[in-house]
Amino acid sequence: MMMAEEESPSVMPKVISFLSSMLERVAESNDEKQQLQQQQKISVFHGLTRPNISVQKYLERIFKYANCSPSCFIVAYVYLDRFTQRQPSLPINSFNVHRLLITSVMVAAKFMDDMYYNNAYYAKVGGISKIEMNFLELDFLFGLGFQLNVSPGTFQSYCVHLQREMLSFAEHSSITLKAHHHLCFTEDESSHQKQQQLAV
């Protein structure tokens, strides 16, 4: 069972705040859309109830205890976007965002960092059982099609996009989310367009 909210550390990377804000808005938007649908596809990431801990507090907890590099959160962001693109029938919502987060960060840490913990530890950080963590990891990898490599260009583009989204959100108080539930953009955007983003 997911844990209750905790006090956040005094200093957190901006990526935690940016990513949590975006995911919360995506989840809320998809919650509203799914209320209009009579049937919803349920996955292993779907909880029976909404966790009591907010997305930001949950990400802060992961950052505090998982000891993975800040880069892992950007890579996890890339993975989540790839997952939603490959699994359009499983949009991110309030019932699955937490499990998707702990799984994506764990997979990113294993792929990116030289040192990382075992699944039992990540399960404890995420407030779930080791067995559930193992199932989530396997389902997530298959959902990604095992496409774990993130090129430097893609990494930088997601960083820039995340920053731009948050600047836009701060200026206009709201952002219109894409209808197809993607977190940002497809990775087949032209390299020229990405270079322009990087220059911003």
C-alpha positions as CSV (number, residue, x, y, z in Angstrom):
1,M,0.0,0.0,0.0
2,M,1.2,3.5,-0.8
3,M,2.5,5.5,2.1
4,A,1.1,8.8,3.4
5,E,2.7,12.1,2.6
6,E,6.0,13.0,4.1
7,E,8.0,16.2,4.7
8,S,10.0,17.0,1.6
9,P,13.7,17.7,1.8
10,S,14.7,21.3,1.8
11,V,16.5,21.2,-1.6
12,M,15.3,19.4,-4.6
13,P,16.3,19.6,-8.3
14,K,14.0,21.7,-10.4
15,V,13.3,18.6,-12.6
16,I,11.4,17.1,-9.6
17,S,9.0,20.1,-9.4
18,F,8.7,20.4,-13.2
19,L,8.1,16.7,-13.8
20,S,5.6,16.3,-11.0
21,S,3.6,19.3,-12.1
22,M,3.4,18.0,-15.6
23,L,2.4,14.5,-14.6
24,E,-0.2,15.8,-12.2
25,R,-1.8,17.8,-14.9
26,V,-1.7,14.9,-17.4
27,A,-3.2,12.6,-14.8
28,E,-6.0,15.0,-13.9
29,S,-6.8,15.6,-17.6
30,N,-7.0,11.9,-18.3
31,D,-9.1,11.3,-15.2
32,E,-11.7,13.7,-16.5
33,K,-11.7,12.1,-20.0
34,Q,-12.0,8.6,-18.6
35,Q,-15.0,9.6,-16.5
36,L,-16.8,10.0,-19.8
37,Q,-15.9,6.5,-20.9
38,Q,-17.9,3.5,-19.9
39,Q,-15.1,1.1,-20.0
40,Q,-11.5,1.5,-19.0
41,K,-8.6,-0.8,-19.6
42,I,-7.0,-1.8,-16.3
43,S,-3.3,-2.6,-16.1
44,V,-1.0,-3.9,-13.4
45,F,-0.1,-0.3,-12.7
46,H,-3.6,0.6,-11.8
47,G,-4.3,0.9,-8.1
48,L,-7.7,0.2,-6.5
49,T,-7.7,3.7,-5.0
50,R,-5.8,6.9,-5.5
51,P,-2.6,7.0,-3.3
52,N,-2.7,9.6,-0.4
53,I,0.7,10.9,-1.4
54,S,0.9,13.6,-4.1
55,V,3.0,13.1,-7.2
56,Q,5.5,15.7,-6.1
57,K,5.9,14.2,-2.6
58,Y,6.3,10.8,-4.2
59,L,9.0,12.0,-6.6
60,E,10.7,13.7,-3.7
61,R,10.7,10.5,-1.7
62,I,12.1,8.6,-4.6
63,F,14.8,11.2,-5.1
64,K,15.7,11.2,-1.4
65,Y,15.9,7.4,-0.9
66,A,16.8,5.9,-4.3
67,N,20.0,7.9,-4.6
68,C,19.9,7.9,-8.4
69,S,21.3,10.7,-10.5
70,P,19.0,13.6,-11.5
71,S,19.5,12.4,-15.1
72,C,17.5,9.3,-14.2
73,F,14.4,11.4,-13.8
74,I,14.8,12.8,-17.3
75,V,15.3,9.3,-18.7
76,A,12.3,8.1,-16.7
77,Y,10.4,10.9,-18.3
78,V,11.5,9.7,-21.8
79,Y,10.5,6.2,-20.9
80,L,7.0,7.3,-19.7
81,D,6.4,9.2,-22.9
82,R,7.5,6.1,-25.0
83,F,5.3,3.9,-22.9
84,T,2.2,6.1,-23.4
85,Q,2.9,6.3,-27.1
86,R,3.2,2.5,-27.4
87,Q,0.2,1.9,-25.0
88,P,-2.4,4.5,-26.0
89,S,-5.1,2.5,-24.2
90,L,-3.3,3.0,-20.9
91,P,-3.0,6.8,-20.4
92,I,-1.4,8.1,-17.3
93,N,-4.0,8.9,-14.6
94,S,-4.2,9.3,-10.8
95,F,-4.6,5.5,-10.3
96,N,-1.4,4.5,-12.1
97,V,1.0,7.4,-12.1
98,H,2.7,6.5,-8.9
99,R,3.5,2.9,-9.9
100,L,4.6,4.1,-13.4
101,L,6.9,6.6,-11.7
102,I,8.7,4.2,-9.4
103,T,9.0,1.6,-12.2
104,S,10.4,4.1,-14.7
105,V,12.9,5.6,-12.3
106,M,14.1,2.1,-11.3
107,V,14.5,1.0,-14.9
108,A,16.3,4.3,-15.7
109,A,18.7,3.9,-12.7
110,K,19.5,0.4,-13.8
111,F,20.2,1.5,-17.3
112,M,22.0,4.8,-16.5
113,D,23.8,4.6,-13.2
114,D,26.8,2.5,-12.3
115,M,25.3,1.8,-8.8
116,Y,21.7,1.0,-8.0
117,Y,19.6,-1.0,-5.5
118,N,17.7,-4.2,-6.0
119,N,14.0,-4.4,-6.7
120,A,13.2,-5.1,-3.0
121,Y,14.7,-1.7,-2.1
122,Y,12.9,0.2,-4.8
123,A,9.7,-1.6,-3.8
124,K,10.1,-0.3,-0.2
125,V,10.8,3.2,-1.5
126,G,7.7,3.0,-3.7
127,G,5.4,1.6,-1.0
128,I,4.7,-1.7,-2.8
129,S,5.7,-5.3,-2.4
130,K,8.8,-6.8,-4.0
131,I,6.6,-9.2,-6.0
132,E,4.5,-6.3,-7.4
133,M,7.7,-4.4,-8.2
134,N,9.0,-7.4,-10.2
135,F,5.7,-7.6,-12.2
136,L,5.7,-3.9,-12.8
137,E,9.2,-3.9,-14.1
138,L,8.6,-6.7,-16.5
139,D,5.3,-5.2,-17.8
140,F,7.0,-1.8,-18.2
141,L,9.9,-3.3,-20.2
142,F,7.6,-5.1,-22.6
143,G,5.4,-2.0,-22.8
144,L,8.5,-0.1,-23.9
145,G,9.5,-2.8,-26.4
146,F,12.8,-2.9,-24.4
147,Q,13.7,0.4,-26.1
148,L,15.8,1.8,-23.3
149,N,18.6,3.7,-25.1
150,V,18.3,7.5,-24.9
151,S,20.5,9.5,-27.2
152,P,22.1,12.7,-26.0
153,G,20.0,14.7,-28.5
154,T,16.8,13.1,-27.2
155,F,17.8,13.7,-23.6
156,Q,18.5,17.4,-24.2
157,S,15.3,17.8,-26.2
158,Y,13.2,16.5,-23.3
159,C,15.0,18.7,-20.9
160,V,14.3,21.8,-23.0
161,H,10.7,20.7,-23.6
162,L,10.1,20.2,-19.9
163,Q,11.5,23.6,-19.1
164,R,9.5,25.3,-21.8
165,E,6.3,23.7,-20.7
166,M,6.8,24.9,-17.2
167,L,7.7,28.4,-18.3
168,S,4.6,28.5,-20.4
169,F,2.5,27.1,-17.5
170,A,3.9,29.8,-15.2
171,E,3.1,32.5,-17.7
172,H,-0.4,31.4,-18.7
173,S,-1.5,29.4,-15.6
174,S,-2.6,26.5,-17.8
175,I,-1.4,24.4,-20.7
176,T,-3.6,22.7,-23.2
177,L,-2.6,19.0,-23.1
178,K,-2.4,17.1,-26.3
179,A,-5.4,15.0,-27.1
180,H,-3.4,11.8,-27.6
181,H,-2.1,11.9,-23.9
182,H,1.6,12.0,-24.8
183,L,3.7,13.7,-22.3
184,C,5.5,15.8,-24.8
185,F,6.4,15.0,-28.4
186,T,7.3,12.0,-30.6
187,E,11.0,11.3,-31.0
188,D,10.8,11.4,-34.7
189,E,10.7,15.2,-34.8
190,S,13.3,16.7,-37.1
191,S,16.8,17.2,-35.7
192,H,16.7,20.7,-37.0
193,Q,13.7,21.5,-34.8
194,K,15.4,19.9,-31.8
195,Q,18.5,22.0,-32.4
196,Q,16.3,25.1,-32.4
197,Q,14.8,24.1,-29.1
198,L,18.3,23.6,-27.6
199,A,19.2,27.1,-28.6
200,V,16.4,28.6,-26.5
